[in-house]
């Protein structure tokens, strides 16, 4: 019975390794930092950053896990493909084992500061700093929620305009200063999403 469970587990890992190699053919089992990242349906940048002594093996574990948020998110959104444009992509950098904690923490902080939505629950590392993720994330209150709502709306409107619409002052009002200021204000509101 135990041998058949081991065989099943090995077969699943092999299948998942093949799926990940299709996503990123350079994936190997060296040590490094890996990034599962995607652009959501709302055009938000989401990322999970992890470290691994054996990159491919660790990434395969996320494909079958149920413990971490990223495991569930990968199951929900799938991997990137032509038919799944909002699925997760996979990138990585090689680093020696002794630098994994340092580099994981560095990249988590970097992507947080760049405005990515972190799927990590900790600030990274296997030792110190496991609970410091809150330092990178602002406190969320009512006004923060409103601000995030405005940013999301601005992003969505900007995408719709860039893709489908032309925004201009009405004919006959091109030289009207009030109309010109209104157009400037409109574009300023859309830039608020950055």
GROMACS elastic network, one bead per residue, 0.5 to 0.9 nm:
[ bonds ]
;  ai    aj funct       b0    kb
    1     4     6  0.53409   500
    1     5     6  0.65172   500
    1     6     6  0.88837   500
    2     5     6  0.51261   500
    2     6     6  0.62780   500
    2     7     6  0.86370   500
    3     6     6  0.51111   500
    3     7     6  0.61429   500
    3     8     6  0.86243   500
    4     8     6  0.61121   500
    4     9     6  0.85694   500
    5     8     6  0.50513   500
    5     9     6  0.61320   500
    5    10     6  0.85957   500
    6     9     6  0.50631   500
    6    10     6  0.61393   500
    6    11     6  0.85797   500
    7    10     6  0.51162   500
    7    11     6  0.61513   500
    7    12     6  0.86531   500
    8    11     6  0.50649   500
    8    12     6  0.61745   500
    8    13     6  0.85836   500
    9    12     6  0.51472   500
    9    13     6  0.61498   500
    9    14     6  0.85933   500
   10    13     6  0.50701   500
   10    14     6  0.61010   500
   10    15     6  0.86467   500
   11    14     6  0.50813   500
   11    15     6  0.62471   500
   11    16     6  0.86516   500
   12    15     6  0.51300   500
   12    16     6  0.61484   500
   12    17     6  0.84929   500
   12    60     6  0.89592   500
   12    64     6  0.84008   500
   13    16     6  0.50808   500
   13    17     6  0.59590   500
   13    18     6  0.85629   500
   13    57     6  0.80306   500
   13    60     6  0.61827   500
   13    61     6  0.77894   500
   13    63     6  0.86613   500
   13    64     6  0.84571   500
   14    17     6  0.50475   500
   14    18     6  0.62567   500
   14    19     6  0.87341   500
   14    60     6  0.85851   500
   15    18     6  0.51429   500
   15    19     6  0.63567   500
   15    20     6  0.87675   500
   16    20     6  0.61600   500
   16    21     6  0.85103   500
   16    59     6  0.87848   500
   16    60     6  0.57467   500
   16    61     6  0.87485   500
   16    63     6  0.68525   500
   16    64     6  0.85794   500
   17    20     6  0.50861   500
   17    21     6  0.60343   500
   17    22     6  0.85328   500
   17    56     6  0.67977   500
   17    57     6  0.77020   500
   17    59     6  0.82169   500
   17    60     6  0.60044   500
   18    21     6  0.50462   500
   18    22     6  0.61526   500
   18    23     6  0.86490   500
   19    22     6  0.51508   500
   19    23     6  0.64171   500
   19    24     6  0.87859   500
   19    79     6  0.85500   500
   20    24     6  0.60634   500
   20    25     6  0.76273   500
   20    27     6  0.75860   500
   20    56     6  0.78743   500
   20    59     6  0.79231   500
   20    60     6  0.76173   500
   20    79     6  0.84263   500
   20    90     6  0.78197   500
   21    26     6  0.70454   500
   21    27     6  0.61122   500
   21    28     6  0.86010   500
   21    56     6  0.85645   500
   22    25     6  0.56895   500
   23    27     6  0.88867   500
   23    79     6  0.76734   500
   23    80     6  0.72510   500
   23    81     6  0.79034   500
   23    89     6  0.68307   500
   23    90     6  0.68669   500
   24    27     6  0.58003   500
   24    89     6  0.80223   500
   24    90     6  0.64056   500
   24    91     6  0.72279   500
   25    28     6  0.85079   500
   27    30     6  0.86628   500
   27    55     6  0.72090   500
   27    56     6  0.60764   500
   27    90     6  0.87915   500
   27    91     6  0.82577   500
   27    92     6  0.77776   500
   28    31     6  0.86576   500
   28    54     6  0.75798   500
   28    55     6  0.61454   500
   28    56     6  0.53918   500
   28    57     6  0.84715   500
   29    32     6  0.89622   500
   29    52     6  0.87054   500
   29    53     6  0.75598   500
   29    56     6  0.50640   500
   29    57     6  0.65583   500
   29    58     6  0.86441   500
   30    52     6  0.81802   500
   30    53     6  0.64588   500
   30    54     6  0.51267   500
   30    55     6  0.58931   500
   30    56     6  0.80199   500
   30    94     6  0.69204   500
   30    95     6  0.84312   500
   30    96     6  0.86382   500
   31    51     6  0.77234   500
   31    52     6  0.55414   500
   31    54     6  0.51799   500
   31    55     6  0.58646   500
   31    93     6  0.85225   500
   31    94     6  0.58143   500
   31    95     6  0.59325   500
   31    96     6  0.61081   500
   31    97     6  0.60675   500
   31   100     6  0.80121   500
   32    50     6  0.85812   500
   32    51     6  0.58293   500
   32    52     6  0.56474   500
   32    53     6  0.65630   500
   32    54     6  0.76800   500
   32    55     6  0.64693   500
   32    92     6  0.68200   500
   32    93     6  0.55044   500
   32    96     6  0.67758   500
   32    97     6  0.72822   500
   32    99     6  0.85770   500
   32   100     6  0.64618   500
   32   103     6  0.86701   500
   32   104     6  0.88278   500
   33    49     6  0.70187   500
   33    50     6  0.56822   500
   33    52     6  0.63977   500
   33    53     6  0.89526   500
   33    55     6  0.76982   500
   33    91     6  0.85571   500
   33    92     6  0.54836   500
   33    93     6  0.54055   500
   33    94     6  0.64950   500
   33    95     6  0.70465   500
   33   100     6  0.68533   500
   33   103     6  0.72315   500
   33   104     6  0.62811   500
   33   107     6  0.86552   500
   34    48     6  0.81866   500
   34    49     6  0.57868   500
   34    50     6  0.53600   500
   34    51     6  0.61127   500
   34    52     6  0.75911   500
   34    55     6  0.71708   500
   34    59     6  0.80826   500
   34    90     6  0.71107   500
   34    91     6  0.57373   500
   34    93     6  0.65712   500
   34    94     6  0.86810   500
   34   104     6  0.87030   500
   35    47     6  0.66308   500
   35    48     6  0.56394   500
   35    50     6  0.65711   500
   35    51     6  0.89233   500
   35    89     6  0.79533   500
   35    90     6  0.56322   500
   35    91     6  0.51159   500
   35    92     6  0.58964   500
   35    93     6  0.88509   500
   36    46     6  0.83775   500
   36    47     6  0.56590   500
   36    48     6  0.51528   500
   36    49     6  0.66133   500
   36    50     6  0.85013   500
   36    59     6  0.89522   500
   36    70     6  0.84034   500
   36    74     6  0.86776   500
   36    88     6  0.58409   500
   36    89     6  0.56707   500
   36    91     6  0.67482   500
   36    92     6  0.88256   500
   37    45     6  0.73601   500
   37    46     6  0.56192   500
   37    48     6  0.63631   500
   37    49     6  0.84944   500
   37    87     6  0.82718   500
   37    88     6  0.52433   500
   37    89     6  0.53275   500
   37    90     6  0.64856   500
   37    91     6  0.80435   500
   38    44     6  0.82068   500
   38    45     6  0.60279   500
   38    46     6  0.54284   500
   38    47     6  0.65591   500
   38    79     6  0.89345   500
   38    80     6  0.79231   500
   38    85     6  0.86168   500
   38    86     6  0.60730   500
   38    87     6  0.59539   500
   38    89     6  0.60657   500
   38    90     6  0.88859   500
   39    42     6  0.78078   500
   39    43     6  0.54463   500
   39    44     6  0.54525   500
   39    46     6  0.62295   500
   39    47     6  0.88824   500
   39    85     6  0.81592   500
   39    86     6  0.56081   500
   39    87     6  0.76501   500
   39    88     6  0.80264   500
   40    44     6  0.51443   500
   40    45     6  0.64675   500
   40    46     6  0.70573   500
   40    77     6  0.89971   500
   40    85     6  0.89053   500
   40    86     6  0.55028   500
   40    87     6  0.79725   500
   41    44     6  0.73970   500
   41    85     6  0.89292   500
   41    86     6  0.63414   500
   42   152     6  0.74712   500
   42   155     6  0.81217   500
   42   156     6  0.67947   500
   43    86     6  0.89372   500
   43   152     6  0.84473   500
   43   155     6  0.73096   500
   43   156     6  0.73048   500
   43   159     6  0.83585   500
   44   116     6  0.76041   500
   44   117     6  0.74525   500
   44   152     6  0.80421   500
   44   155     6  0.85008   500
   45   115     6  0.79162   500
   45   116     6  0.51778   500
   45   117     6  0.60475   500
   45   118     6  0.87642   500
   46    88     6  0.89623   500
   46   116     6  0.55999   500
   46   118     6  0.60191   500
   46   119     6  0.69483   500
   47    70     6  0.89962   500
   47    88     6  0.86860   500
   47   111     6  0.80825   500
   47   116     6  0.65877   500
   47   117     6  0.61961   500
   47   118     6  0.52314   500
   47   119     6  0.58283   500
   47   120     6  0.79681   500
   48    70     6  0.67978   500
   48   108     6  0.82805   500
   48   117     6  0.86131   500
   48   118     6  0.59242   500
   48   120     6  0.55694   500
   49   104     6  0.68389   500
   49   105     6  0.89368   500
   49   107     6  0.72746   500
   49   108     6  0.63935   500
   49   118     6  0.80942   500
   49   119     6  0.79209   500
   49   120     6  0.67830   500
   49   124     6  0.81680   500
   50   104     6  0.63435   500
   50   108     6  0.87650   500
   50   120     6  0.82255   500
   50   124     6  0.73332   500
   50   125     6  0.87764   500
   51    54     6  0.87988   500
   51    55     6  0.76492   500
   51    58     6  0.83934   500
   51   100     6  0.60653   500
   51   101     6  0.74984   500
   51   103     6  0.84440   500
   51   104     6  0.61974   500
   51   124     6  0.82358   500
   51   125     6  0.79912   500
   52    55     6  0.51042   500
   52    56     6  0.84879   500
   52    57     6  0.83400   500
   52    58     6  0.61053   500
   52    59     6  0.84124   500
   52    97     6  0.81911   500
   52   100     6  0.76289   500
   53    57     6  0.88066   500
   53    58     6  0.80198   500
   53    96     6  0.84699   500
   53    97     6  0.63179   500
   53   100     6  0.83673   500
   54    57     6  0.55509   500
   54    58     6  0.61561   500
   54    59     6  0.86961   500
   55    58     6  0.52870   500
   55    59     6  0.61593   500
   55    60     6  0.86159   500
   55    92     6  0.82290   500
   55    94     6  0.88564   500
   56    59     6  0.51630   500
   56    60     6  0.61281   500
   56    61     6  0.87115   500
   57    60     6  0.51653   500
   57    61     6  0.64585   500
   58    61     6  0.50932   500
   58    62     6  0.68008   500
   59    62     6  0.52999   500
   59    63     6  0.69168   500
   59    90     6  0.89456   500
   60    63     6  0.52058   500
   60    64     6  0.70777   500
   60    65     6  0.88447   500
   61    64     6  0.55203   500
   61    65     6  0.58973   500
   61    71     6  0.83512   500
   62    65     6  0.50848   500
   62    66     6  0.80512   500
   62    67     6  0.89359   500
   62    68     6  0.79949   500
   62    70     6  0.72009   500
   62    72     6  0.84815   500
   62    74     6  0.77651   500
   63    66     6  0.88035   500
   63    71     6  0.61759   500
   63    72     6  0.86190   500
   63    74     6  0.69699   500
   63    75     6  0.72049   500
   64    71     6  0.71503   500
   64    75     6  0.85028   500
   65    68     6  0.70842   500
   65    70     6  0.88891   500
   65    71     6  0.54099   500
   65    72     6  0.75525   500
   66    69     6  0.77451   500
   66    70     6  0.87678   500
   66    71     6  0.57745   500
   66    72     6  0.60914   500
   67    70     6  0.85906   500
   67    71     6  0.69202   500
   67    72     6  0.79387   500
   68    71     6  0.53277   500
   68    72     6  0.68782   500
   68    73     6  0.88477   500
   68   120     6  0.87963   500
   68   121     6  0.86956   500
   69    72     6  0.53365   500
   69    73     6  0.61546   500
   69    74     6  0.86959   500
   69   119     6  0.69078   500
   69   120     6  0.77889   500
   69   121     6  0.81386   500
   70    74     6  0.60058   500
   70    75     6  0.84952   500
   70   119     6  0.62697   500
   70   120     6  0.76220   500
   71    74     6  0.53306   500
   71    75     6  0.64246   500
   71    76     6  0.87816   500
   72    75     6  0.50428   500
   72    76     6  0.61393   500
   72    77     6  0.86527   500
   73    77     6  0.59830   500
   73    78     6  0.77981   500
   73   119     6  0.87284   500
   74    77     6  0.52982   500
   74    78     6  0.50342   500
   74    79     6  0.68232   500
   74    87     6  0.77893   500
   74    88     6  0.68372   500
   75    78     6  0.54117   500
   75    79     6  0.84589   500
   77    80     6  0.86318   500
   77    84     6  0.83740   500
   77    86     6  0.71287   500
   77    87     6  0.53323   500
   77    88     6  0.71496   500
   78    81     6  0.89000   500
   78    84     6  0.75673   500
   78    86     6  0.82322   500
   78    87     6  0.50343   500
   78    88     6  0.63303   500
   79    84     6  0.72267   500
   79    85     6  0.86950   500
   79    86     6  0.80992   500
   79    89     6  0.63320   500
   79    90     6  0.86096   500
   80    83     6  0.79584   500
   80    84     6  0.54067   500
   80    85     6  0.56902   500
   80    86     6  0.63494   500
   80    89     6  0.54675   500
   80    90     6  0.87575   500
   81    85     6  0.58983   500
   81    86     6  0.83499   500
   81    87     6  0.69761   500
   81    88     6  0.87504   500
   81    89     6  0.87050   500
   82    85     6  0.59035   500
   83    86     6  0.89712   500
   84    87     6  0.54885   500
   84    88     6  0.89371   500
   85    88     6  0.85566   500
   86    89     6  0.89730   500
   95    98     6  0.81523   500
   95    99     6  0.62981   500
   95   100     6  0.64997   500
   95   103     6  0.80233   500
   96    99     6  0.56131   500
   96   100     6  0.67808   500
   97   100     6  0.54096   500
   97   101     6  0.83994   500
   98   101     6  0.74681   500
   98   102     6  0.84101   500
   99   102     6  0.54127   500
   99   103     6  0.60955   500
   99   104     6  0.84890   500
  100   103     6  0.52720   500
  100   104     6  0.59014   500
  100   105     6  0.84825   500
  100   125     6  0.72368   500
  100   126     6  0.88033   500
  101   104     6  0.52928   500
  101   105     6  0.62150   500
  101   106     6  0.85390   500
  101   124     6  0.65887   500
  101   126     6  0.63240   500
  101   127     6  0.77737   500
  101   128     6  0.89256   500
  102   105     6  0.53909   500
  102   106     6  0.61494   500
  102   107     6  0.88456   500
  102   124     6  0.83524   500
  102   125     6  0.69216   500
  103   107     6  0.61452   500
  103   108     6  0.85086   500
  103   124     6  0.87957   500
  103   125     6  0.85073   500
  104   107     6  0.53552   500
  104   108     6  0.61653   500
  104   109     6  0.86320   500
  104   123     6  0.80189   500
  104   124     6  0.55819   500
  104   125     6  0.63667   500
  105   108     6  0.51911   500
  105   109     6  0.61788   500
  105   110     6  0.85125   500
  105   123     6  0.57595   500
  105   125     6  0.63132   500
  105   129     6  0.84908   500
  106   109     6  0.53562   500
  106   110     6  0.60882   500
  106   111     6  0.87369   500
  106   123     6  0.89411   500
  106   124     6  0.86349   500
  107   111     6  0.60053   500
  107   112     6  0.82789   500
  108   111     6  0.54628   500
  108   112     6  0.60716   500
  108   113     6  0.86336   500
  108   118     6  0.77119   500
  108   120     6  0.80727   500
  108   123     6  0.64281   500
  108   124     6  0.71260   500
  108   133     6  0.86121   500
  108   136     6  0.85328   500
  109   112     6  0.50897   500
  109   113     6  0.61736   500
  109   114     6  0.86643   500
  109   123     6  0.75199   500
  109   133     6  0.85966   500
  109   136     6  0.64819   500
  110   113     6  0.52378   500
  110   114     6  0.63172   500
  110   115     6  0.89523   500
  111   115     6  0.64604   500
  111   116     6  0.55763   500
  111   117     6  0.82041   500
  111   118     6  0.77394   500
  112   115     6  0.53014   500
  112   116     6  0.54787   500
  112   117     6  0.69801   500
  112   118     6  0.66393   500
  112   136     6  0.63780   500
  112   137     6  0.73677   500
  113   116     6  0.75239   500
  113   136     6  0.75681   500
  113   137     6  0.89358   500
  115   118     6  0.87548   500
  115   194     6  0.84272   500
  118   121     6  0.79971   500
  118   137     6  0.89150   500
  120   123     6  0.72513   500
  120   124     6  0.79438   500
  120   133     6  0.78843   500
  121   124     6  0.84272   500
  121   130     6  0.86122   500
  121   131     6  0.80458   500
  121   133     6  0.65107   500
  121   134     6  0.87126   500
  122   125     6  0.83297   500
  122   129     6  0.76800   500
  122   130     6  0.51678   500
  122   131     6  0.53618   500
  122   132     6  0.62178   500
  122   134     6  0.79624   500
  123   129     6  0.62002   500
  123   130     6  0.56983   500
  123   131     6  0.64858   500
  123   132     6  0.52510   500
  123   134     6  0.80499   500
  123   135     6  0.84950   500
  123   136     6  0.79690   500
  124   127     6  0.86158   500
  124   128     6  0.86802   500
  124   129     6  0.68605   500
  124   130     6  0.59370   500
  124   131     6  0.85305   500
  124   132     6  0.83784   500
  124   133     6  0.79696   500
  125   128     6  0.67333   500
  125   129     6  0.67220   500
  125   130     6  0.64414   500
  126   129     6  0.81836   500
  126   130     6  0.70901   500
  127   130     6  0.67833   500
  128   131     6  0.83705   500
  128   132     6  0.89368   500
  129   132     6  0.52370   500
  129   133     6  0.80737   500
  130   133     6  0.74788   500
  131   134     6  0.73051   500
  131   135     6  0.88541   500
  132   135     6  0.55153   500
  132   136     6  0.74989   500
  133   136     6  0.54578   500
  133   137     6  0.67104   500
  134   137     6  0.50362   500
  134   138     6  0.72334   500
  134   139     6  0.79483   500
  135   138     6  0.73152   500
  137   140     6  0.85498   500
  138   144     6  0.85481   500
  139   144     6  0.77832   500
  140   143     6  0.79226   500
  140   144     6  0.54226   500
  140   145     6  0.67223   500
  141   144     6  0.51349   500
  141   145     6  0.62140   500
  141   146     6  0.87682   500
  142   145     6  0.51510   500
  142   146     6  0.64174   500
  142   147     6  0.87535   500
  143   147     6  0.61249   500
  143   148     6  0.85523   500
  144   147     6  0.50058   500
  144   148     6  0.60942   500
  144   149     6  0.84940   500
  145   148     6  0.50783   500
  145   149     6  0.60692   500
  145   150     6  0.86304   500
  146   150     6  0.62363   500
  146   151     6  0.86344   500
  147   150     6  0.51297   500
  147   151     6  0.62277   500
  147   152     6  0.86532   500
  148   152     6  0.60921   500
  148   153     6  0.85292   500
  148   193     6  0.87029   500
  149   152     6  0.51263   500
  149   153     6  0.61109   500
  149   154     6  0.85167   500
  150   153     6  0.50928   500
  150   154     6  0.59934   500
  150   155     6  0.84901   500
  150   189     6  0.89114   500
  150   192     6  0.81376   500
  150   193     6  0.75835   500
  151   154     6  0.50961   500
  151   155     6  0.61000   500
  151   156     6  0.85952   500
  151   190     6  0.82226   500
  151   191     6  0.89425   500
  151   192     6  0.64069   500
  151   194     6  0.77806   500
  152   155     6  0.51129   500
  152   156     6  0.61763   500
  152   157     6  0.86033   500
  152   193     6  0.69300   500
  153   156     6  0.51087   500
  153   157     6  0.60550   500
  153   158     6  0.84513   500
  153   190     6  0.85772   500
  153   193     6  0.82224   500
  154   157     6  0.51340   500
  154   158     6  0.59698   500
  154   159     6  0.85045   500
  154   189     6  0.69317   500
  154   191     6  0.74476   500
  154   192     6  0.69503   500
  154   193     6  0.56511   500
  155   158     6  0.51493   500
  155   159     6  0.61702   500
  155   160     6  0.86936   500
  155   190     6  0.69383   500
  155   191     6  0.83870   500
  155   192     6  0.85477   500
  155   193     6  0.56755   500
  155   194     6  0.83242   500
  156   159     6  0.51418   500
  156   160     6  0.62580   500
  156   161     6  0.86562   500
  157   160     6  0.50866   500
  157   161     6  0.60756   500
  157   162     6  0.84426   500
  157   190     6  0.73884   500
  158   161     6  0.51331   500
  158   162     6  0.59230   500
  158   163     6  0.83775   500
  158   190     6  0.61777   500
  158   191     6  0.84168   500
  158   193     6  0.89543   500
  159   162     6  0.51282   500
  159   163     6  0.59690   500
  159   164     6  0.83356   500
  160   163     6  0.51699   500
  160   164     6  0.56679   500
  160   165     6  0.68420   500
  161   164     6  0.53885   500
  161   166     6  0.64798   500
  161   167     6  0.74491   500
  162   165     6  0.64878   500
  162   166     6  0.78490   500
  167   183     6  0.85123   500
  168   171     6  0.86319   500
  168   174     6  0.86835   500
  168   183     6  0.75093   500
  169   172     6  0.84155   500
  169   173     6  0.64130   500
  169   174     6  0.57910   500
  169   179     6  0.66441   500
  169   180     6  0.73279   500
  169   182     6  0.88769   500
  169   183     6  0.69978   500
  170   173     6  0.56343   500
  170   174     6  0.67886   500
  170   179     6  0.84627   500
  171   174     6  0.63950   500
  172   175     6  0.76918   500
  172   176     6  0.84154   500
  173   176     6  0.51118   500
  173   177     6  0.85711   500
  173   178     6  0.89799   500
  173   179     6  0.65905   500
  173   180     6  0.84226   500
  174   177     6  0.82246   500
  174   179     6  0.71510   500
  174   180     6  0.70827   500
  175   178     6  0.88780   500
  175   179     6  0.78018   500
  175   180     6  0.73077   500
  176   179     6  0.53202   500
  176   180     6  0.62699   500
  176   181     6  0.87638   500
  177   181     6  0.60904   500
  177   182     6  0.84822   500
  178   181     6  0.51556   500
  178   182     6  0.61100   500
  178   183     6  0.86995   500
  179   183     6  0.62500   500
  179   184     6  0.86587   500
  180   183     6  0.52047   500
  180   184     6  0.62994   500
  180   185     6  0.86412   500
  181   185     6  0.60365   500
  181   186     6  0.85134   500
  182   185     6  0.50188   500
  182   186     6  0.61119   500
  182   187     6  0.87447   500
  183   187     6  0.63284   500
  183   188     6  0.85159   500
  184   187     6  0.52665   500
  184   188     6  0.60590   500
  184   189     6  0.86872   500
  185   189     6  0.62207   500
  185   190     6  0.87908   500
  186   189     6  0.52547   500
  186   190     6  0.66004   500
  186   191     6  0.89317   500
  187   190     6  0.51148   500
  187   191     6  0.63299   500
  187   192     6  0.88679   500
  188   191     6  0.51139   500
  188   192     6  0.65563   500
  189   192     6  0.52494   500
  189   193     6  0.79133   500
  190   193     6  0.62266   500
  190   194     6  0.85937   500
  191   194     6  0.60101   500
